[in-house]
Amino acid sequence: MANAFSKEEVVFFEDVLAGFGPNNITAGQVSKFKPPSTAFERSGLTVHRPIPNIMLGTEGLVLADAAFADRTQLTVPSTLNANDSAPSHIRNIPFKMNAIELSDPLQRERLKTAAIQQLSATADSVVATEVAKRGSLFIKNGGAINKYDHVAQCEEAMSVRDVPIMTARSLIMNPTDYNTVAGDLANRDAPLAGTSLTAYERSKIPTIASFDSFKANFMPTQAVQAGTGWKINGANQDHDPAATDANGNNVDNRTQTLTIDTGSGTIAEGDAFTIANVYAVSAIHKNVLPDLQTFRVVSRDSATVITITPAIVAAAGNSGAQANIDYANVGSIPADNAAITFLNVTAAQPSNIFFANEAVEIVHGSLATMELDGSAGVSSMRATTDSGIEILFAKASEVSGLSTKYRLTMWMTANVLCPEMCGNLVK
């Protein structure tokens, strides 16, 4: 084969794969899904992923026919784009080596180390950014995050909303807050022992408040929102869960549009807010909580229209339809002129994200290459890392400069399947 990989190149790729998993922090904690290539391409690069059903029960020996209501299975879309430039879900590490550099093992080692770092950083950053912007459990601590009690707020927010306690959970903190919490743990014992000793020696937090905890330097920044005076413009702005719309197309029930009155400040993607008198409802037991439901801005569609997550679902909506009862997440529908209060009002803060692992998913795909036994001048290898993401390694050589171009490529993105099982903790 004219353009086959040398032994050194094969070892290079194997080492990249081996190093990718241990360097993953966020991406290693979430679910992975790879759609069938042919069906995925024919579907416009979008698949619809099911989310857990929620069903309320009833009591009594004899049940009326009305108790046997249809149940609604909700799905969310997962899309991979294939743009040639940003924003694109095709993520590359390209490099070139000439005939002299190829003979130097040290050059290959440096490139390998850099490639592992960049691939892992890219995957981690994609996941972290998506959770930080879409996780609807937004917690504004109101001061420095420096002790166990502050982290426990995340566990409380998930538990009171009926996120299953046995579900694996992850907490990824920025270095400043992580080290400060570690300092709180280190100060708990005299002499130091066990957890406090590890926190002192390595600034390491163990499993804390039901979360597997990690420190990461790629936490996105939560921008500040100084807006005031925004209100709901019009009553009955809620969402009725449905599997499909009138045309038979799958519905994304995570979001809805919301019409608002103009206030001061510019609303932006990722902003967090509450609505007056719109209290959260737990998913399974349907307890009306003492906490206002928190929402995130997905997009600013016009001067007075925003898209938000989660969608506002009330049991009384749609004349009390079964799907509304099952998937209700608020105690009441916002009233006209209900005040909107933004939560991210402190100066821009580094995020601390937390999530149920099954609520976030990496979707990744395969890219075909035209090898034709080397006659096309391109050779490729592909393999799946321990983290579950496929990586393509391709090369092409040219004779004029005796050089070879290489690329390591991931086709992947992250998708928050259940916004109410994910969140962001900030100062």
C-alpha positions as CSV (number, residue, x, y, z in Angstrom):
1,M,0.0,0.0,0.0
2,A,1.6,3.2,-1.2
3,N,0.7,5.4,1.7
4,A,0.4,2.9,4.6
5,F,1.2,3.9,8.1
6,S,4.7,3.2,9.5
7,K,5.2,1.4,12.8
8,E,6.1,4.7,14.4
9,E,2.9,6.3,13.2
10,V,0.8,3.4,14.5
11,V,2.4,3.7,17.9
12,F,1.9,7.5,17.8
13,F,-1.9,7.0,17.3
14,E,-2.1,4.2,19.9
15,D,-0.4,6.5,22.4
16,V,-2.8,9.3,21.6
17,L,-5.7,7.0,22.2
18,A,-4.3,5.7,25.4
19,G,-3.6,9.2,26.7
20,F,-7.0,10.7,25.7
21,G,-9.1,8.9,28.3
22,P,-7.1,9.7,31.5
23,N,-6.9,13.3,30.4
24,N,-10.6,13.6,30.1
25,I,-12.4,15.1,33.1
26,T,-15.9,16.3,32.1
27,A,-16.2,14.2,28.9
28,G,-15.3,11.1,30.7
29,Q,-18.3,11.4,33.1
30,V,-21.2,11.7,30.6
31,S,-23.0,9.2,28.3
32,K,-21.9,8.6,24.7
33,F,-24.0,7.8,21.7
34,K,-22.9,7.1,18.1
35,P,-25.7,6.9,15.6
36,P,-25.5,4.5,12.6
37,S,-23.6,6.3,9.9
38,T,-25.9,5.7,6.9
39,A,-29.2,6.3,8.7
40,F,-27.7,9.4,10.4
41,E,-26.6,11.0,7.1
42,R,-30.0,10.4,5.5
43,S,-31.7,11.9,8.5
44,G,-30.0,15.3,8.0
45,L,-27.5,14.6,10.7
46,T,-30.1,14.7,13.5
47,V,-31.4,11.8,15.7
48,H,-34.0,12.0,18.4
49,R,-33.0,10.6,21.7
50,P,-35.6,9.4,24.3
51,I,-35.6,10.8,27.8
52,P,-36.9,9.1,30.9
53,N,-40.7,8.8,31.1
54,I,-42.5,10.3,34.1
55,M,-45.8,8.7,35.2
56,L,-48.1,9.5,38.1
57,G,-50.0,6.8,39.8
58,T,-53.4,6.5,41.3
59,E,-55.1,4.6,44.2
60,G,-58.0,2.2,44.6
61,L,-59.1,-1.3,43.6
62,V,-61.5,-0.3,40.9
63,L,-60.2,2.2,38.3
64,A,-62.3,4.3,36.0
65,D,-61.5,4.1,32.3
66,A,-60.1,7.7,32.5
67,A,-57.3,6.4,34.7
68,F,-55.9,4.4,31.7
69,A,-54.6,7.5,29.9
70,D,-52.1,7.5,27.1
71,R,-48.6,8.2,28.2
72,T,-46.3,10.5,26.3
73,Q,-42.7,9.5,25.4
74,L,-40.6,12.6,25.0
75,T,-37.5,12.9,22.8
76,V,-34.8,15.5,22.3
77,P,-32.9,16.1,19.1
78,S,-29.2,15.4,18.8
79,T,-27.5,17.1,15.8
80,L,-23.9,17.0,14.5
81,N,-23.1,19.7,12.0
82,A,-20.4,19.3,9.4
83,N,-19.6,22.9,8.6
84,D,-16.2,23.7,7.0
85,S,-15.5,26.5,9.5
86,A,-16.6,27.6,12.9
87,P,-19.1,26.8,14.3
88,S,-18.4,23.2,13.4
89,H,-18.6,19.9,15.2
90,I,-15.7,18.5,13.2
91,R,-12.8,19.2,15.5
92,N,-9.2,18.8,14.2
93,I,-5.6,18.7,15.3
94,P,-3.7,19.3,12.0
95,F,0.1,19.3,11.7
96,K,2.8,18.6,9.1
97,M,6.3,17.1,9.4
98,N,9.1,17.1,6.8
99,A,11.6,14.3,6.1
100,I,14.0,15.6,8.6
101,E,11.5,16.0,11.4
102,L,10.0,12.6,10.8
103,S,13.3,11.0,11.7
104,D,13.4,12.7,15.1
105,P,11.6,10.7,17.8
106,L,11.6,13.7,20.1
107,Q,9.6,15.7,17.6
108,R,7.0,13.0,17.5
109,E,6.8,12.8,21.3
110,R,6.2,16.5,21.6
111,L,3.5,16.4,19.0
112,K,1.9,13.5,20.6
113,T,1.8,15.2,24.0
114,A,0.3,18.3,22.5
115,A,-2.2,16.4,20.5
116,I,-3.4,14.5,23.6
117,Q,-3.8,17.7,25.6
118,Q,-5.7,19.5,22.9
119,L,-8.1,16.7,22.0
120,S,-9.0,16.1,25.6
121,A,-9.3,19.9,26.3
122,T,-11.6,20.2,23.3
123,A,-13.9,17.4,24.4
124,D,-14.0,18.6,28.0
125,S,-14.6,22.3,27.0
126,V,-17.5,21.3,24.7
127,V,-19.3,19.4,27.5
128,A,-18.6,21.9,30.2
129,T,-19.8,24.9,28.1
130,E,-23.0,23.1,27.2
131,V,-23.8,22.2,30.8
132,A,-22.9,25.7,32.1
133,K,-25.3,27.3,29.6
134,R,-28.1,24.9,29.6
135,G,-28.2,23.4,33.1
136,S,-31.4,25.0,34.6
137,L,-30.4,24.4,38.3
138,F,-28.7,27.8,38.7
139,I,-27.4,28.5,42.2
140,K,-26.1,31.9,43.1
141,N,-24.2,31.4,46.3
142,G,-24.1,35.1,47.2
143,G,-20.5,34.9,48.4
144,A,-17.2,33.0,48.1
145,I,-17.6,29.2,47.6
146,N,-15.4,28.0,50.3
147,K,-16.9,25.1,52.3
148,Y,-18.9,21.9,52.1
149,D,-22.2,23.7,52.8
150,H,-21.9,25.5,49.5
151,V,-21.4,22.4,47.5
152,A,-24.2,20.7,49.4
153,Q,-26.6,23.3,47.8
154,C,-26.1,21.5,44.5
155,E,-27.1,18.1,46.0
156,E,-30.1,19.7,47.7
157,A,-31.3,21.3,44.4
158,M,-31.1,17.9,42.6
159,S,-32.7,15.9,45.4
160,V,-35.7,18.1,46.1
161,R,-36.4,18.0,42.4
162,D,-36.5,14.1,42.5
163,V,-33.3,13.5,40.5
164,P,-32.8,9.8,41.4
165,I,-30.4,9.5,44.3
166,M,-28.8,6.3,42.8
167,T,-27.9,8.1,39.6
168,A,-24.2,8.8,39.2
169,R,-23.5,12.5,39.7
170,S,-20.5,14.7,38.9
171,L,-19.2,18.1,40.1
172,I,-16.6,19.9,38.1
173,M,-15.2,23.0,39.8
174,N,-12.9,25.8,38.8
175,P,-9.5,25.7,40.5
176,T,-10.1,28.6,42.8
177,D,-13.3,27.3,44.3
178,Y,-12.1,23.7,44.3
179,N,-8.9,24.6,46.2
180,T,-10.9,26.7,48.7
181,V,-13.3,23.9,49.5
182,A,-10.3,21.6,49.8
183,G,-8.9,24.0,52.3
184,D,-12.1,23.9,54.4
185,L,-11.8,20.1,54.5
186,A,-8.1,20.2,55.4
187,N,-8.9,22.4,58.4
188,R,-11.4,19.9,59.9
189,D,-9.0,17.6,61.7
190,A,-6.0,18.1,64.1
191,P,-3.9,16.2,63.5
192,L,-4.6,15.8,59.8
193,A,-5.8,12.3,58.8
194,G,-7.7,10.7,56.0
195,T,-9.7,13.2,53.8
196,S,-8.3,16.2,55.6
197,L,-4.7,15.0,55.0
198,T,-5.4,14.4,51.3
199,A,-7.0,17.8,51.0
200,Y,-4.0,19.4,52.7
201,E,-1.3,17.5,50.7
202,R,-3.0,17.4,47.2
203,S,-5.8,20.0,47.4
204,K,-8.0,17.0,46.6
205,I,-11.7,16.8,47.3
206,P,-13.2,13.3,47.7
207,T,-16.7,12.3,46.7
208,I,-18.7,15.1,48.3
209,A,-22.4,15.6,48.8
210,S,-23.1,12.6,46.5
211,F,-20.9,14.0,43.7
212,D,-17.7,12.6,42.2
213,S,-15.7,15.8,42.3
214,F,-13.0,17.1,39.9
215,K,-10.9,20.2,39.4
216,A,-10.7,21.7,35.9
217,N,-9.1,24.8,34.4
218,F,-11.5,25.0,31.5
219,M,-14.6,26.1,33.3
220,P,-16.5,28.6,31.2
221,T,-17.2,32.1,32.6
222,Q,-20.7,33.0,33.6
223,A,-21.3,36.4,32.2
224,V,-23.0,39.1,34.3
225,Q,-26.5,40.4,33.6
226,A,-27.4,43.8,35.0
227,G,-30.8,44.0,33.4
228,T,-33.8,45.2,35.5
229,G,-37.5,45.9,34.8
230,W,-38.2,42.9,32.6
231,K,-41.7,41.4,32.9
232,I,-43.8,38.7,31.4
233,N,-45.9,40.1,28.5
234,G,-49.1,38.1,28.4
235,A,-50.7,35.4,30.5
236,N,-50.9,31.7,29.6
237,Q,-47.3,31.4,28.3
238,D,-46.7,27.8,29.1
239,H,-45.8,24.6,27.2
240,D,-47.8,21.5,26.6
241,P,-45.6,18.4,26.3
242,A,-46.1,16.4,23.2
243,A,-44.2,13.7,21.3
244,T,-44.9,15.1,17.9
245,D,-46.5,18.2,16.4
246,A,-49.4,18.5,14.0
247,N,-47.1,17.6,11.1
248,G,-45.8,14.5,12.8
249,N,-42.4,16.0,13.6
250,N,-40.7,15.3,16.9
251,V,-41.1,18.1,19.4
252,D,-38.2,19.4,21.6
253,N,-39.9,19.8,24.9
254,R,-36.9,21.3,26.7
255,T,-37.5,24.8,25.4
256,Q,-40.2,27.3,24.6
257,T,-40.4,30.9,23.5
258,L,-41.4,33.6,26.0
259,T,-42.7,37.1,25.2
260,I,-41.5,39.7,27.6
261,D,-41.8,43.5,28.2
262,T,-38.7,45.5,27.5
263,G,-36.5,46.4,30.5
264,S,-32.9,47.7,30.9
265,G,-29.9,45.7,29.9
266,T,-29.3,43.2,27.1
267,I,-30.5,39.7,27.7
268,A,-28.0,37.1,26.4
269,E,-27.6,33.3,26.0
270,G,-26.9,31.6,29.3
271,D,-28.5,34.3,31.5
272,A,-30.4,32.8,34.5
273,F,-33.6,34.1,36.0
274,T,-36.7,33.4,38.0
275,I,-40.3,34.5,37.5
276,A,-42.4,35.9,40.3
277,N,-44.7,33.3,41.9
278,V,-43.6,30.5,39.6
279,Y,-42.4,27.8,42.0
280,A,-40.6,24.6,41.1
281,V,-42.4,21.3,41.3
282,S,-40.5,18.0,41.9
283,A,-40.5,15.6,39.0
284,I,-41.8,12.4,40.6
285,H,-43.7,13.3,43.8
286,K,-45.0,16.6,42.4
287,N,-44.2,18.5,45.5
288,V,-44.5,22.3,45.1
289,L,-41.2,23.5,46.4
290,P,-40.5,26.7,48.4
291,D,-38.0,27.7,45.7
292,L,-38.8,29.6,42.5
293,Q,-38.1,27.6,39.3
294,T,-34.9,28.7,37.7
295,F,-34.7,29.2,33.9
296,R,-31.8,29.8,31.4
297,V,-31.9,31.9,28.2
298,V,-31.2,29.7,25.2
299,S,-31.4,32.5,22.7
300,R,-32.5,36.1,22.2
301,D,-34.9,35.9,19.3
302,S,-36.1,39.6,19.1
303,A,-36.4,42.6,21.3
304,T,-39.2,41.0,23.2
305,V,-39.0,37.3,22.6
306,I,-36.5,34.9,24.1
307,T,-36.2,31.1,24.0
308,I,-35.8,29.5,27.5
309,T,-35.1,26.2,29.1
310,P,-36.7,24.4,30.8
311,A,-40.1,24.9,29.2
312,I,-42.8,26.0,31.6
313,V,-45.1,23.0,32.2
314,A,-48.0,23.2,34.6
315,A,-50.3,20.4,35.6
316,A,-53.3,22.7,35.0
317,G,-52.1,23.5,31.4
318,N,-53.9,22.1,28.4
319,S,-57.0,21.5,30.5
320,G,-55.1,19.2,32.8
321,A,-54.0,16.8,30.0
322,Q,-52.1,13.7,31.3
323,A,-48.8,14.8,29.7
324,N,-49.0,18.1,31.6
325,I,-49.7,16.3,34.8
326,D,-46.9,13.8,34.3
327,Y,-44.2,16.4,33.3
328,A,-45.3,19.4,35.3
329,N,-42.3,21.4,36.6
330,V,-44.0,24.5,38.0
331,G,-46.8,25.1,40.4
332,S,-48.5,27.8,38.3
333,I,-48.3,29.5,34.9
334,P,-46.7,33.0,35.0
335,A,-49.2,35.9,35.2
336,D,-49.1,38.8,32.9
337,N,-46.6,41.4,34.1
338,A,-44.9,38.9,36.5
339,A,-41.5,40.2,37.3
340,I,-38.4,38.5,35.9
341,T,-35.4,38.5,38.3
342,F,-32.0,37.7,36.9
343,L,-29.6,35.7,39.0
344,N,-26.3,36.2,37.3
345,V,-25.9,39.7,38.6
346,T,-22.5,39.5,40.2
347,A,-19.4,40.3,38.2
348,A,-18.5,37.6,35.6
349,Q,-17.8,34.4,37.5
350,P,-16.1,31.1,36.6
351,S,-18.6,28.3,36.6
352,N,-18.8,25.2,38.8
353,I,-21.0,22.7,36.9
354,F,-22.9,19.7,38.3
355,F,-25.0,17.1,36.6
356,A,-26.5,13.6,36.7
357,N,-24.2,11.7,34.3
358,E,-27.1,10.2,32.3
359,A,-28.5,13.7,31.7
360,V,-25.7,14.8,29.4
361,E,-24.6,12.9,26.3
362,I,-21.8,13.2,23.8
363,V,-23.0,12.4,20.3
364,H,-20.2,11.5,17.9
365,G,-20.0,10.2,14.3
366,S,-17.7,8.6,11.8
367,L,-16.1,10.4,8.8
368,A,-15.5,8.2,5.7
369,T,-12.2,8.7,3.9
370,M,-11.4,7.9,0.2
371,E,-8.4,5.6,0.5
372,L,-8.6,3.4,-2.5
373,D,-5.6,1.3,-1.5
374,G,-3.5,4.4,-1.2
375,S,-4.1,5.6,-4.8
376,A,-5.9,8.7,-3.5
377,G,-2.9,9.7,-1.5
378,V,-4.7,9.5,1.8
379,S,-4.5,6.8,4.5
380,S,-6.5,6.7,7.6
381,M,-7.0,4.8,10.8
382,R,-9.8,5.1,13.3
383,A,-10.4,3.9,16.8
384,T,-12.6,4.5,19.8
385,T,-11.0,5.8,23.0
386,D,-11.6,4.4,26.4
387,S,-13.9,7.5,26.9
388,G,-16.1,6.3,24.1
389,I,-15.3,8.9,21.4
390,E,-14.1,7.8,17.9
391,I,-10.9,9.5,16.6
392,L,-9.8,9.5,13.0
393,F,-6.0,9.6,12.2
394,A,-5.3,10.5,8.5
395,K,-2.2,11.4,6.5
396,A,-1.3,12.4,3.0
397,S,2.3,12.9,1.7
398,E,3.7,15.0,-1.1
399,V,6.9,14.6,-3.0
400,S,7.9,18.2,-3.7
401,G,8.8,19.0,-0.1
402,L,9.1,15.5,1.2
403,S,6.6,16.3,3.9
404,T,3.5,14.6,5.3
405,K,0.3,16.2,6.5
406,Y,-1.5,14.6,9.5
407,R,-4.8,15.3,11.1
408,L,-6.5,13.9,14.2
409,T,-10.2,14.5,14.0
410,M,-13.2,14.1,16.3
411,W,-16.7,14.6,15.0
412,M,-18.6,15.3,18.3
413,T,-20.7,17.6,20.3
414,A,-22.5,17.5,23.7
415,N,-26.2,17.6,24.4
416,V,-28.0,18.3,27.6
417,L,-30.8,15.8,27.5
418,C,-32.4,16.8,30.8
419,P,-31.7,20.5,31.8
420,E,-33.4,20.0,35.2
421,M,-30.8,17.4,36.1
422,C,-27.9,19.8,35.4
423,G,-26.8,23.0,36.9
424,N,-24.2,25.8,37.6
425,L,-23.0,27.0,40.9
426,V,-21.4,30.5,41.0
427,K,-20.4,33.0,43.6
